[in-house]
């Protein structure tokens, strides 16, 4: 009896994963607005009732996909921030982690950012204000990790006093633009080092 119950749980997990995999592919290709549940159902090779057993609607499916794709990244980011490494080493490690994550998920995260910032179809978000706030909260948590590293650097005297929120957003913007403009290539480590050097030391002759 125990065997049958575990088999059912495995099958449920597999169905859920199939749906999320299909959603990832279609959302990444078509964007949030043009994606339909029916397309996800067809690609996942499942029934509409099965999809709605797991997800209330398209927005919940999209949000779940974002959160689950980002979960390993969030764990790794927290580990870097909480590690005993010097702050300047952490800055480069965090940049490298962001680059790897966004290169891997560039298309899906472009969709999410457009909706979050109101750049969806016809120049406005397809999400309700309260829905968009969920994504902003998640985004602010990631930026908050960057802020913590910068605060630590200031406290240790290796980073000068600055507006850590603006600095963190500025650094994040550079990382994302490097990814979205396809300027990273295969050398993620080298790109991370270059961004860290420019961010920490500038380009002017000392």
Secondary structure, DSSP 8 states (H G I E B T S, - for coil): -HHHHHHHHHHHHHHHHHHHHHHHHHHHHHHHHH--HHHHHHHHT--HHHHHHH-SSHHHHHHHHHHHHHHHHHHHHHHHHHSSS-HHHHHHHHHHHHHHHHHHTHHHHHHHHHHHTT-SGGGS-SS-HHHHHHHHHHHHHHHHHHHHHHHHHHHTTSS-S--HHHHHHHHHHHHHHHHHTT--TT-HHHHHHHHHHHHHH-SS--
